Amino acid sequence: MKNENYGDLGFTFIETKKSEIIINHYGRRATTLRSLRAIEFKENIDNLTVAQQQHLMARLTGNYKRGNERLAKKHDRNKL
């Protein structure tokens, strides 16, 4: 992860009795991780900083990149 200046993106997670991971975004359920994805998430989350945790949860929920970043970079108003 190149840039760790993500701050609080509003993601939280809880583990259920069934060993599922529920990721919430500002209190609303964004996704549920089950089986192998939940196990990998639990193994990795403790080794990350808070900013990295937020980034990981954003990526897992699909609330990360929308695909228009490359086009926006080339736009005249974004060139310095």
Secondary structure, DSSP 8 states (H G I E B T S, - for coil): ---------SEEEEE-TTS-EEEEETTEEEEEE-HHHHHHHHHHHTTS-HHHHHHHHHHHHT-S--S-HHHHHHSGGG--
